[in-house]
Amino acid sequence: MDIRPVTFDHPDAVKLNDQVQAEYAARYGDGGDATFLSPSDFAPPNGVYLIAYDEFDSPVATGGWRTQDANDEGYGDGDAELKRMYVVEQARGRGIARRILAALEADARAAGRVRMVLETGDKQPEAIALYLSSGYEPCAKFGYYRHHESSRCYAKAL
């Protein structure tokens, strides 16, 4: 497994983002995640976007973080927001998401962020299990979906 930083508009990132959006739509019955993301959100030192490639150099997983500070959407100063964690179906169960999560946490910590925050949904039990087993705890809701009943927010001190 080779985990590489890429831009959010890299062709492999776009491909996997389209796949995760389709999965969100299937699970929640809508058009996917409407949170606005820009490639500049993930530009170091204010974030990073990673793709894991398998032994055949095929992209199999993604994840990124972006800088957040206190604002009217419920973020706090020093937050790093986790975004677009996704593993293609055929690569699940191999610990790839956990490796990406650890790499993202280390990168955010090195960039001076003090807390990793994330929002997921109640129809993503696998994601919730990963985060809970990685030391994340429920926190006050924040972000675009903070008023949605199905939204679940978690945080972990870095």
DRENLUM-190310 format. One record per atom (N, C-alpha, C, O, CB): residue in three letters; chain; atom name; x, y, z. Coordinates in steps of 0.1 Angstrom, whole numbers. Each point is the difference from the previous one (the first is absolute). Glycine has a CB too. Layout:
<pts>
  keba  paza  koldren      X      Y      Z
   ALA     A       CA      X      Y      Z
...
</pts>
This chain:
<pts>
  keba  paza  koldren      X      Y      Z
   MET     A        N      8    -12      0
   MET     A       CA     -8     12      0
   MET     A        C      9     12      0
   MET     A        O      9      1      8
   MET     A       CB    -28    -13      4
   ASP     A        N     16     22    -21
   ASP     A       CA      8     12     -1
   ASP     A        C    -10     12      2
   ASP     A        O     -9      2     -8
   ASP     A       CB     26    -13     -8
   ILE     A        N    -15     18     26
   ILE     A       CA     -9     12      3
   ILE     A        C      8     12     -4
   ILE     A        O     11      3      4
   ILE     A       CB    -23    -14     15
   ARG     A        N      5     19    -29
   ARG     A       CA      7     12     -5
   ARG     A        C     -9     12      1
   ARG     A        O    -12     -1     -1
   ARG     A       CB     24    -14    -15
   PRO     A        N     -6     27     19
   PRO     A       CA     -7     12     -1
   PRO     A        C     -3      4    -14
   PRO     A        O      8     -1     -9
   PRO     A       CB      2      9     30
   VAL     A        N    -22     -3    -24
   VAL     A       CA     -4      4    -13
   VAL     A        C     -9     13      1
   VAL     A        O     -4      3     12
   VAL     A       CB      5    -27    -21
   THR     A        N     -4     30     -1
   THR     A       CA     -9     11      0
   THR     A        C    -14     -5      0
   THR     A        O     -3    -11     -6
   THR     A       CB     19     26     -6
   PHE     A        N    -26     -8     17
   PHE     A       CA    -14     -4      1
   PHE     A        C     -6     -1    -14
   PHE     A        O    -10     -7     -2
   PHE     A       CB      8     18     25
   ASP     A        N      8     -4    -33
   ASP     A       CA     -5     -1    -14
   ASP     A        C      8     -9     -8
   ASP     A        O     -1      0    -12
   ASP     A       CB     -7     23     14
   HIS     A        N     17    -31      4
   HIS     A       CA      8    -10     -7
   HIS     A        C    -10    -10     -6
   HIS     A        O    -11     -3      6
   HIS     A       CB     31      5      9
   PRO     A        N    -18     -7    -27
   PRO     A       CA    -10    -10     -7
   PRO     A        C     -4    -11      9
   PRO     A        O    -11     -4      0
   PRO     A       CB     21     10    -21
   ASP     A        N      0    -12     29
   ASP     A       CA     -4    -11      8
   ASP     A        C     -8      4     12
   ASP     A        O     -9     -7      4
   ASP     A       CB     30     -4    -10
   ALA     A        N    -19     23     11
   ALA     A       CA     -8      6     11
   ALA     A        C    -14      2     -5
   ALA     A        O    -10     -3      7
   ALA     A       CB     30     14      3
   VAL     A        N    -21     -5    -22
   VAL     A       CA    -14      2     -6
   VAL     A        C     -7    -13     -2
   VAL     A        O    -12     -1      3
   VAL     A       CB     21     22    -14
   LYS     A        N     -2    -31      6
   LYS     A       CA     -6    -13     -2
   LYS     A        C     -6     -6     13
   LYS     A        O    -11     -4      1
   LYS     A       CB     27      0    -20
   LEU     A        N     -8      4     30
   LEU     A       CA     -4     -6     12
   LEU     A        C    -10      9      7
   LEU     A        O     -9     -5      7
   LEU     A       CB     31     -6     -4
   ASN     A        N    -21     24     -5
   ASN     A       CA    -11      9      6
   ASN     A        C    -13     -3     -7
   ASN     A        O    -10      0      7
   ASN     A       CB     27     18     -2
   ASP     A        N    -17    -20    -17
   ASP     A       CA    -13     -4     -7
   ASP     A        C     -6    -13      6
   ASP     A        O    -12     -1      1
   ASP     A       CB     21     13    -22
   GLN     A        N      0    -21     24
   GLN     A       CA     -4    -13      5
   GLN     A        C     -6      2     15
   GLN     A        O    -10     -6      3
   GLN     A       CB     27     -6    -17
   VAL     A        N    -10     20     22
   VAL     A       CA     -5      2     13
   VAL     A        C    -14      8      0
   VAL     A        O     -9     -3      8
   VAL     A       CB     33      3      1
   GLN     A        N    -25      9    -18
   GLN     A       CA    -12      8     -2
   GLN     A        C    -12    -10     -4
   GLN     A        O    -11      2      5
   GLN     A       CB     24     19    -11
   ALA     A        N    -10    -30     -2
   ALA     A       CA    -10    -10     -4
   ALA     A        C     -4     -9     12
   ALA     A        O    -12     -3      1
   ALA     A       CB     21      3    -25
   GLU     A        N      1     -3     32
   GLU     A       CA     -3     -8     12
   GLU     A        C     -9      8     10
   GLU     A        O     -9     -5      6
   GLU     A       CB     31     -8     -9
   TYR     A        N    -18     26      5
   TYR     A       CA     -9      8      8
   TYR     A        C    -14      1     -5
   TYR     A        O    -10     -2      8
   TYR     A       CB     30     15     -2
   ALA     A        N    -22    -12    -19
   ALA     A       CA    -13      1     -6
   ALA     A        C     -8    -13      2
   ALA     A        O    -12      0      3
   ALA     A       CB     21     16    -20
   ALA     A        N     -2    -27     16
   ALA     A       CA     -6    -13      2
   ALA     A        C     -5     -2     15
   ALA     A        O    -10     -5      3
   ALA     A       CB     24     -5    -22
   ARG     A        N     -5     14     28
   ARG     A       CA     -3     -2     14
   ARG     A        C    -10     10      5
   ARG     A        O     -9     -3      9
   ARG     A       CB     31     -5     -6
   TYR     A        N    -22     21     -8
   TYR     A       CA     -9     10      6
   TYR     A        C    -11      4    -10
   TYR     A        O     -9      8      4
   TYR     A       CB     28      0      9
   GLY     A        N    -19    -13    -25
   GLY     A       CA    -10      3    -10
   GLY     A        C     -1     14     -5
   GLY     A        O    -11      5     -3
   GLY     A       CB     -1    -22     15
   ASP     A        N     24     24    -13
   ASP     A       CA      0     13     -5
   ASP     A        C     12      1    -10
   ASP     A        O      4    -10     -5
   ASP     A       CB    -15     20     26
   GLY     A        N     15      2    -24
   GLY     A       CA     10      2    -10
   GLY     A        C     15     -1      5
   GLY     A        O      9      4     -7
   GLY     A       CB    -26     10     -4
   GLY     A        N     19    -18     23
   GLY     A       CA     13     -1      6
   GLY     A        C      3     11     10
   GLY     A        O    -10      7      4
   GLY     A       CB     17    -17    -25
   ASP     A        N      5     12     24
   ASP     A       CA      4     10     10
   ASP     A        C      1     14     -7
   ASP     A        O      7      2     -9
   ASP     A       CB      6    -19     23
   ALA     A        N    -21     26     -8
   ALA     A       CA     -1     14     -6
   ALA     A        C     10      9      6
   ALA     A        O      1     12     -4
   ALA     A       CB    -25    -16     -1
   THR     A        N     33      0     14
   THR     A       CA     10      8      6
   THR     A        C      9      6    -11
   THR     A        O      6     -8     -8
   THR     A       CB     -7     -5     30
   PHE     A        N      3     26    -23
   PHE     A       CA      9      5    -10
   PHE     A        C     15     -3      4
   PHE     A        O      4      3     11
   PHE     A       CB    -21     16    -16
   LEU     A        N     24    -24     -5
   LEU     A       CA     14     -3      2
   LEU     A        C      7      6    -12
   LEU     A        O     -5     -1    -12
   LEU     A       CB      1    -20     25
   SER     A        N     16     27    -11
   SER     A       CA      8      5    -11
   SER     A        C     14     -6      1
   SER     A        O      4     -4     11
   SER     A       CB    -17     26    -10
   PRO     A        N     19    -24    -13
   PRO     A       CA     14     -5      1
   PRO     A        C      9      7      9
   PRO     A        O      9     -5      6
   PRO     A       CB    -12     -3    -29
   SER     A        N      1     22     24
   SER     A       CA      9      8      9
   SER     A        C     -2     -4     15
   SER     A        O      9      3      8
   SER     A       CB    -10     15    -25
   ASP     A        N    -11    -24     20
   ASP     A       CA     -2     -4     14
   ASP     A        C     10    -10      5
   ASP     A        O      4      0     12
   ASP     A       CB    -28      4    -15
   PHE     A        N     30    -12     -6
   PHE     A       CA      9    -10      4
   PHE     A        C     14      2     -4
   PHE     A        O      9     -9      0
   PHE     A       CB    -28     -6     -3
   ALA     A        N     22     28      0
   ALA     A       CA     14      4     -4
   ALA     A        C      8      2     13
   ALA     A        O     -4      8      9
   ALA     A       CB     -4      3    -30
   PRO     A        N     19    -18     22
   PRO     A       CA      9      2     12
   PRO     A        C      4     15      1
   PRO     A        O      2      6    -10
   PRO     A       CB      7    -30      8
   PRO     A        N     -7     29     14
   PRO     A       CA     -1     -6     13
   PRO     A        C    -14      0      6
   PRO     A        O     -2     -4     12
   PRO     A       CB     25     11     -9
   ASN     A        N    -33     -3    -11
   ASN     A       CA    -14      1      6
   ASN     A        C     -8    -13     -2
   ASN     A        O    -12      0      2
   ASN     A       CB     13     24     -7
   GLY     A        N      5    -34      1
   GLY     A       CA     -7    -13     -2
   GLY     A        C      9     -9     -9
   GLY     A        O     10      3     -5
   GLY     A       CB    -32      8      8
   VAL     A        N     16    -23     -5
   VAL     A       CA      7     -9     -9
   VAL     A        C    -11    -10     -5
   VAL     A        O    -10     -3      7
   VAL     A       CB     33      5      5
   TYR     A        N    -21     -8    -24
   TYR     A       CA     -9    -10     -5
   TYR     A        C      9    -12     -4
   TYR     A        O      9      2     -7
   TYR     A       CB    -26     16     -1
   LEU     A        N     13    -30     13
   LEU     A       CA      8    -12     -3
   LEU     A        C     -8    -10     -8
   LEU     A        O    -13     -1      1
   LEU     A       CB     25      5     21
   ILE     A        N     -5    -11    -30
   ILE     A       CA     -6    -12     -7
   ILE     A        C      9    -12      3
   ILE     A        O     12      1     -1
   ILE     A       CB    -22     14    -17
   ALA     A        N      4    -26     21
   ALA     A       CA      7    -13      2
   ALA     A        C     -1     -7    -14
   ALA     A        O    -11     -2     -5
   ALA     A       CB      6      1     31
   TYR     A        N     16     -4    -30
   TYR     A       CA      1     -8    -12
   TYR     A        C      4    -14      3
   TYR     A        O      8     -3      9
   TYR     A       CB     -1     23    -23
   ASP     A        N    -13    -30      7
   ASP     A       CA      3    -14      3
   ASP     A        C     13     -4     -8
   ASP     A        O      6      8     -7
   ASP     A       CB    -31    -13     11
   GLU     A        N     28     -8     -4
   GLU     A       CA     12     -5     -6
   GLU     A        C      0      1    -15
   GLU     A        O     10     -1     -7
   GLU     A       CB     -8    -14     26
   PHE     A        N    -14     18    -25
   PHE     A       CA     -2      2    -15
   PHE     A        C      0     15     -3
   PHE     A        O     -3      3    -12
   PHE     A       CB     -9    -26     10
   ASP     A        N     14     31     11
   ASP     A       CA      0     15     -1
   ASP     A        C    -14      5     -3
   ASP     A        O     -2     10     -7
   ASP     A       CB     25    -11     -1
   SER     A        N    -33     -6     13
   SER     A       CA    -14      4     -1
   SER     A        C     -4      7     12
   SER     A        O      3     -4     11
   SER     A       CB     -9    -15    -26
   PRO     A        N     -1     31     14
   PRO     A       CA     -4      7     12
   PRO     A        C    -12     -8      7
   PRO     A        O    -10     -3     -6
   PRO     A       CB     17     25     -5
   VAL     A        N     -5    -24     24
   VAL     A       CA    -10     -8      7
   VAL     A        C     -6      7     13
   VAL     A        O     -9     -5      5
   VAL     A       CB     21    -15    -13
   ALA     A        N     -6     31     12
   ALA     A       CA     -5      7     11
   ALA     A        C      4     15      0
   ALA     A        O     11      3     -5
   ALA     A       CB    -11    -25     18
   THR     A        N     -8     30     -6
   THR     A       CA      3     14      1
   THR     A        C     -3      5     14
   THR     A        O     -6     -6      8
   THR     A       CB      2      9    -32
   GLY     A        N      9      9     27
   GLY     A       CA     -3      7     12
   GLY     A        C      8     13      0
   GLY     A        O     11      1     -6
   GLY     A       CB    -16    -22     19
   GLY     A        N     -1     31     -7
   GLY     A       CA      7     13      1
   GLY     A        C     -4      7     13
   GLY     A        O     -9     -4      7
   GLY     A       CB     10      6    -32
   TRP     A        N      7      9     28
   TRP     A       CA     -4      9     11
   TRP     A        C      2     14     -5
   TRP     A        O      8      3     -9
   TRP     A       CB     -1    -20     27
   ARG     A        N    -15     26    -13
   ARG     A       CA      1     14     -3
   ARG     A        C     -1      8     13
   ARG     A        O     -7     -4     10
   ARG     A       CB     -3      0    -33
   THR     A        N     17     16     23
   THR     A       CA      0      9     12
   THR     A        C    -14      5      2
   THR     A        O     -7      5     -9
   THR     A       CB     31      1      5
   GLN     A        N    -27     -5     17
   GLN     A       CA    -12      7      4
   GLN     A        C      3      7     13
   GLN     A        O      8     -4      8
   GLN     A       CB    -24    -13    -18
   ASP     A        N     10     29     12
   ASP     A       CA      2      7     12
   ASP     A        C    -14      5      4
   ASP     A        O    -10     -2     -7
   ASP     A       CB     33      9      1
   ALA     A        N    -24     -1     18
   ALA     A       CA    -13      3      6
   ALA     A        C     -8      9    -11
   ALA     A        O      5      9     -5
   ALA     A       CB      5    -10     29
   ASN     A        N    -23     -4    -25
   ASN     A       CA     -9      7    -10
   ASN     A        C    -14     -3      4
   ASN     A        O     -3     -7     10
   ASN     A       CB     20      6    -28
   ASP     A        N    -27      6     10
   ASP     A       CA    -14     -1      4
   ASP     A        C     -5    -14     -4
   ASP     A        O    -12     -2      2
   ASP     A       CB      9     26     -5
   GLU     A        N     11    -33     -2
   GLU     A       CA     -4    -14     -3
   GLU     A        C      4     -9     11
   GLU     A        O     -2    -12     -1
   GLU     A       CB      4     17    -23
   GLY     A        N      4      0     35
   GLY     A       CA      2     -9     12
   GLY     A        C     15     -5      1
   GLY     A        O      2     -8      9
   GLY     A       CB    -26      2    -10
   TYR     A        N     32     10     -8
   TYR     A       CA     14     -4      1
   TYR     A        C      8      7     11
   TYR     A        O     -5     11      4
   TYR     A       CB      5    -17    -29
   GLY     A        N     11      1     30
   GLY     A       CA      8      7     10
   GLY     A        C     13      3     -6
   GLY     A        O      5     -6     -9
   GLY     A       CB    -17     -6     27
   ASP     A        N     19     22    -12
   ASP     A       CA     13      3     -4
   ASP     A        C     10    -12      1
   ASP     A        O     -1     -7     10
   ASP     A       CB     -3     31     -2
   GLY     A        N     12    -26    -18
   GLY     A       CA      9    -11      0
   GLY     A        C     -6    -13     -5
   GLY     A        O      7    -10      0
   GLY     A       CB      4     21     19
   ASP     A        N    -23    -11    -24
   ASP     A       CA     -6    -12     -6
   ASP     A        C      6     -4    -13
   ASP     A        O      3      9     -8
   ASP     A       CB    -24     -4     20
   ALA     A        N     22    -18    -14
   ALA     A       CA      3     -6    -14
   ALA     A        C    -13     -8     -3
   ALA     A        O     -3     -9      8
   ALA     A       CB     29      9     -5
   GLU     A        N    -32      2    -14
   GLU     A       CA    -12     -7     -3
   GLU     A        C      3    -11    -10
   GLU     A        O      6      2    -11
   GLU     A       CB    -20     18     15
   LEU     A        N     10    -32      0
   LEU     A       CA      2    -12     -8
   LEU     A        C    -10      0    -11
   LEU     A        O    -12      1      3
   LEU     A       CB     22    -14     16
   LYS     A        N     -6     10    -32
   LYS     A       CA    -10      0    -11
   LYS     A        C      3    -12     -9
   LYS     A        O     12     -4     -2
   LYS     A       CB    -15     29      4
   ARG     A        N     -7    -30     -8
   ARG     A       CA      0    -10    -11
   ARG     A        C      8    -12      3
   ARG     A        O      7     -6     -9
   ARG     A       CB     -9     25     -6
   MET     A        N      1    -24     27
   MET     A       CA      5    -14      3
   MET     A        C     -8    -10     -8
   MET     A        O    -12      0      1
   MET     A       CB     20      7     22
   TYR     A        N     -1    -15    -31
   TYR     A       CA     -7     -9     -8
   TYR     A        C      9    -11     -5
   TYR     A        O     12      2     -3
   TYR     A       CB    -27     15     -5
   VAL     A        N     10    -30      9
   VAL     A       CA      8    -11     -5
   VAL     A        C     -9     -8    -10
   VAL     A        O    -12     -2      3
   VAL     A       CB     25      0     18
   VAL     A        N     -8     -1    -33
   VAL     A       CA     -8     -7    -10
   VAL     A        C     -4    -13      6
   VAL     A        O      7     -6      8
   VAL     A       CB      5     17    -27
   GLU     A        N    -24    -16     15
   GLU     A       CA     -6    -12      6
   GLU     A        C     10    -12      0
   GLU     A        O      1     -7     10
   GLU     A       CB    -23     15    -18
   GLN     A        N     29    -11     -3
   GLN     A       CA      8    -11     -1
   GLN     A        C     13      0      9
   GLN     A        O      6    -10      1
   GLN     A       CB    -15      7    -24
   ALA     A        N     12     15     28
   ALA     A       CA     12      2      9
   ALA     A        C     -4      1     14
   ALA     A        O      9      2      9
   ALA     A       CB      3      8    -28
   ARG     A        N    -24    -11     23
   ARG     A       CA     -5      2     14
   ARG     A        C      5    -12      8
   ARG     A        O      1    -11     -4
   ARG     A       CB    -21     25     -3
   GLY     A        N     21    -11     20
   GLY     A       CA      4    -10     10
   GLY     A        C     14     -3      1
   GLY     A        O      4    -10      6
   GLY     A       CB    -26      1    -10
   ARG     A        N     31     17     -3
   ARG     A       CA     14     -3      0
   ARG     A        C      8     11      8
   ARG     A        O     12      0      0
   ARG     A       CB    -15    -11    -22
   GLY     A        N     -4     19     30
   GLY     A       CA      7     10      8
   GLY     A        C      5     13     -7
   GLY     A        O      7      7      5
   GLY     A       CB     -1    -26      9
   ILE     A        N    -11     20    -26
   ILE     A       CA      5     12     -8
   ILE     A        C     -5     13      5
   ILE     A        O      7     10      2
   ILE     A       CB     -6    -24    -22
   ALA     A        N    -14     14     24
   ALA     A       CA     -6     13      6
   ALA     A        C      8      4     13
   ALA     A        O      2     11      2
   ALA     A       CB    -25    -17    -12
   ARG     A        N     26     -4     18
   ARG     A       CA      7      3     12
   ARG     A        C     14      6     -3
   ARG     A        O      4      9      7
   ARG     A       CB    -17    -28      5
   ARG     A        N     20     14    -22
   ARG     A       CA     13      5     -4
   ARG     A        C     -1     14     -5
   ARG     A        O      8      9      4
   ARG     A       CB     -1    -32     -9
   ILE     A        N    -17     26     -3
   ILE     A       CA     -2     14     -5
   ILE     A        C     -4      9     12
   ILE     A        O      6     11      0
   ILE     A       CB    -13    -20    -23
   LEU     A        N     -2      5     31
   LEU     A       CA     -3      8     12
   LEU     A        C     12      3      8
   LEU     A        O      1     12      4
   LEU     A       CB    -24    -23     -4
   ALA     A        N     31      2      3
   ALA     A       CA     12      2      8
   ALA     A        C     10     10     -7
   ALA     A        O      5      9      6
   ALA     A       CB     -7    -32      4
   ALA     A        N      3     22    -23
   ALA     A       CA      9      9     -8
   ALA     A        C     -6     14      0
   ALA     A        O      7     10      1
   ALA     A       CB      0    -29    -16
   LEU     A        N    -20     20     14
   LEU     A       CA     -7     13      0
   LEU     A        C      2      7     14
   LEU     A        O      2     12      1
   LEU     A       CB    -19    -20    -18
   GLU     A        N     15      0     28
   GLU     A       CA      1      6     13
   GLU     A        C     15      5      2
   GLU     A        O      2     10      6
   GLU     A       CB    -20    -26      3
   ALA     A        N     28      8    -13
   ALA     A       CA     14      4      1
   ALA     A        C      3     13     -7
   ALA     A        O      7      9      4
   ALA     A       CB     -1    -33     -1
   ASP     A        N    -12     25    -16
   ASP     A       CA      2     12     -8
   ASP     A        C     -6     12      7
   ASP     A        O      6     11      0
   ASP     A       CB     -5    -26    -21
   ALA     A        N    -13     14     25
   ALA     A       CA     -7     11      7
   ALA     A        C      7      4     12
   ALA     A        O      1     12      3
   ALA     A       CB    -23    -20    -12
   ARG     A        N     27     -1     17
   ARG     A       CA      7      3     12
   ARG     A        C     13      7     -3
   ARG     A        O      3     10      6
   ARG     A       CB    -12    -30      5
   ALA     A        N     16     16    -22
   ALA     A       CA     12      7     -4
   ALA     A        C     -2     14     -5
   ALA     A        O      8      8      1
   ALA     A       CB      1    -31     -7
   ALA     A        N    -21     25      1
   ALA     A       CA     -4     13     -5
   ALA     A        C     -5      9     11
   ALA     A        O     -4     12     -2
   ALA     A       CB     -2    -22    -20
   GLY     A        N      6      5     35
   GLY     A       CA     -4      9     11
   GLY     A        C    -14     -1      4
   GLY     A        O     -5      8      9
   GLY     A       CB     23      6    -16
   ARG     A        N    -26    -23      1
   ARG     A       CA    -14     -1      3
   ARG     A        C     -1     -8     14
   ARG     A        O      9     -8      3
   ARG     A       CB    -16      8    -28
   VAL     A        N     -3      3     33
   VAL     A       CA     -1     -5     13
   VAL     A        C    -11    -11      2
   VAL     A        O      0     -7      9
   VAL     A       CB      9     29     -1
   ARG     A        N    -19    -22    -18
   ARG     A       CA    -11     -9      1
   ARG     A        C     -4     -4    -14
   ARG     A        O     -2      8     -8
   ARG     A       CB     -6      2     30
   MET     A        N      5    -23    -24
   MET     A       CA     -5     -5    -12
   MET     A        C    -15     -2      2
   MET     A        O     -4     -6     10
   MET     A       CB     25     -6    -17
   VAL     A        N    -29     18     -2
   VAL     A       CA    -15     -1      1
   VAL     A        C     -5     -7    -13
   VAL     A        O      6      2    -10
   VAL     A       CB     -8     18     26
   LEU     A        N     -9    -26    -15
   LEU     A       CA     -6     -6    -11
   LEU     A        C    -15     -1      1
   LEU     A        O     -6     -1     11
   LEU     A       CB     26    -12    -15
   GLU     A        N    -27     13     -7
   GLU     A       CA    -15     -2      0
   GLU     A        C     -2    -12     -9
   GLU     A        O      5     -1    -11
   GLU     A       CB    -10     26     15
   THR     A        N     -4    -34      0
   THR     A       CA     -4    -11     -7
   THR     A        C    -15     -2      2
   THR     A        O     -6      9      6
   THR     A       CB     29    -21     -5
   GLY     A        N    -29      1     -6
   GLY     A       CA    -14     -1      1
   GLY     A        C     -3    -14      7
   GLY     A        O      8     -9      0
   GLY     A       CB    -12     23    -20
   ASP     A        N     -8    -14     25
   ASP     A       CA     -5    -12      7
   ASP     A        C     -1    -13     -9
   ASP     A        O     -2    -11      5
   ASP     A       CB    -10     26     11
   LYS     A        N     12    -13    -29
   LYS     A       CA      0    -11     -9
   LYS     A        C     13     -5     -5
   LYS     A        O      2     -7    -10
   LYS     A       CB    -24     15      3
   GLN     A        N     33     -4     15
   GLN     A       CA     13     -4     -3
   GLN     A        C      6     -6     13
   GLN     A        O     10      5      5
   GLN     A       CB     -7     13    -23
   PRO     A        N     -8    -30     22
   PRO     A       CA      4     -6     12
   PRO     A        C     15     -4      0
   PRO     A        O      7      0     10
   PRO     A       CB    -30     -8     -6
   GLU     A        N     28      4    -16
   GLU     A       CA     14     -4     -1
   GLU     A        C      9     12      3
   GLU     A        O     10     -2      7
   GLU     A       CB    -16    -15    -24
   ALA     A        N      3     29     12
   ALA     A       CA      8     12      3
   ALA     A        C     -1      3     15
   ALA     A        O     10      3      6
   ALA     A       CB    -15      6    -30
   ILE     A        N     -7     -9     29
   ILE     A       CA     -1      3     15
   ILE     A        C      8    -10      8
   ILE     A        O      7      4      9
   ILE     A       CB    -30      5    -13
   ALA     A        N     23    -22      1
   ALA     A       CA      8    -10      7
   ALA     A        C     15      4     -1
   ALA     A        O      7     -2     10
   ALA     A       CB    -25    -16    -14
   LEU     A        N     23     21     -8
   LEU     A       CA     14      4     -2
   LEU     A        C      4     12      9
   LEU     A        O     10     -1      7
   LEU     A       CB    -11     -8    -31
   TYR     A        N     -7     19     24
   TYR     A       CA      3     12      7
   TYR     A        C      0     -3     15
   TYR     A        O      9      4      8
   TYR     A       CB    -19     10    -26
   LEU     A        N      0    -21     23
   LEU     A       CA     -1     -3     14
   LEU     A        C     12     -8      5
   LEU     A        O      6      2     10
   LEU     A       CB    -31     -1    -11
   SER     A        N     29    -11     -7
   SER     A       CA     11     -9      3
   SER     A        C     13      7     -1
   SER     A        O     11     -5      4
   SER     A       CB    -24    -14    -12
   SER     A        N     13     31      1
   SER     A       CA     12      8     -1
   SER     A        C      1     11      9
   SER     A        O      9      9     -1
   SER     A       CB     -9    -15    -23
   GLY     A        N     -8      6     34
   GLY     A       CA      1     10     11
   GLY     A        C     -9     13     -2
   GLY     A        O      1      9      8
   GLY     A       CB     21    -17     -5
   TYR     A        N    -31      8    -13
   TYR     A       CA     -9     11     -2
   TYR     A        C    -11     -1     10
   TYR     A        O     -5    -11      3
   TYR     A       CB     12     13    -27
   GLU     A        N    -12     10     28
   GLU     A       CA    -12      0      9
   GLU     A        C    -10      9     -6
   GLU     A        O      3     10     -7
   GLU     A       CB     11    -14     27
   PRO     A        N    -27      1    -17
   PRO     A       CA    -11      9     -5
   PRO     A        C      3     15      5
   PRO     A        O      5      2     11
   PRO     A       CB    -22    -22    -11
   CYS     A        N     13     29     -8
   CYS     A       CA      2     14      4
   CYS     A        C    -12      8     -5
   CYS     A        O     -9     -5     -7
   CYS     A       CB     34      3      6
   ALA     A        N    -25     15      4
   ALA     A       CA    -11      9     -5
   ALA     A        C      0      0    -15
   ALA     A        O     11      0     -6
   ALA     A       CB     -9     14     27
   LYS     A        N    -14    -14    -27
   LYS     A       CA     -1      1    -14
   LYS     A        C      6     12     -6
   LYS     A        O     -1     11      6
   LYS     A       CB    -19    -25     -5
   PHE     A        N     26     13    -13
   PHE     A       CA      6     12     -7
   PHE     A        C     -2     -3    -15
   PHE     A        O     -4    -10     -4
   PHE     A       CB     21     14     23
   GLY     A        N    -14      6    -27
   GLY     A       CA      1     -1    -14
   GLY     A        C    -14      1     -7
   GLY     A        O    -10      3      6
   GLY     A       CB     30    -17     -3
   TYR     A        N    -19     11    -16
   TYR     A       CA    -11      1     -9
   TYR     A        C    -13     -8      5
   TYR     A        O    -11      5     -1
   TYR     A       CB     27     -2    -18
   TYR     A        N    -14    -15     24
   TYR     A       CA    -11     -9      4
   TYR     A        C     -3      1     15
   TYR     A        O     -7     -9      5
   TYR     A       CB     14     -6    -24
   ARG     A        N     -2     25     26
   ARG     A       CA     -2      1     15
   ARG     A        C    -15      0      4
   ARG     A        O     -2     -4     12
   ARG     A       CB     24     16    -11
   HIS     A        N    -31     -9    -10
   HIS     A       CA    -14      1      4
   HIS     A        C     -8    -13     -4
   HIS     A        O    -12     -1      2
   HIS     A       CB     13     26     -3
   HIS     A        N      6    -34     -6
   HIS     A       CA     -6    -13     -5
   HIS     A        C     -1    -10     11
   HIS     A        O     10     -3      7
   HIS     A       CB     -2      8    -30
   GLU     A        N    -19    -12     24
   GLU     A       CA     -2    -10     11
   GLU     A        C     10    -12     -2
   GLU     A        O      5     -5     10
   GLU     A       CB    -29     12     -9
   SER     A        N     27    -10    -14
   SER     A       CA      9    -12     -2
   SER     A        C     15      3      2
   SER     A        O      8     -9     -1
   SER     A       CB    -26      1    -15
   SER     A        N     21     21     18
   SER     A       CA     14      4      1
   SER     A        C      6     -5     13
   SER     A        O     -6      1     11
   SER     A       CB      2     19    -26
   ARG     A        N     16    -25     15
   ARG     A       CA      8     -4     12
   ARG     A        C     14      7     -1
   ARG     A        O      7     -2    -10
   ARG     A       CB    -20    -20     12
   CYS     A        N     17     29      8
   CYS     A       CA     12      7      1
   CYS     A        C      9     -6     10
   CYS     A        O     -4     -3     11
   CYS     A       CB     -7     24    -19
   TYR     A        N     24    -21      5
   TYR     A       CA     10     -6      9
   TYR     A        C     13      8      0
   TYR     A        O      2      8     -9
   TYR     A       CB    -11    -31      5
   ALA     A        N     16     22     15
   ALA     A       CA     13      8      1
   ALA     A        C     10     -8      8
   ALA     A        O     -3     -9      8
   ALA     A       CB    -10     30     -9
   LYS     A        N     26    -18     -2
   LYS     A       CA     11     -6      7
   LYS     A        C     11     10      2
   LYS     A        O      4      7    -10
   LYS     A       CB    -10    -30      1
   ALA     A        N     11     25     21
   ALA     A       CA     11      9      2
   ALA     A        C     13     -6     -7
   ALA     A        O      2    -12      1
   ALA     A       CB    -12     19     22
   LEU     A        N     17      2    -29
   LEU     A       CA     12     -4     -7
   LEU     A        C     12      2      8
   LEU     A        O     12     -2     -4
   LEU     A       CB    -22      8    -17
</pts>
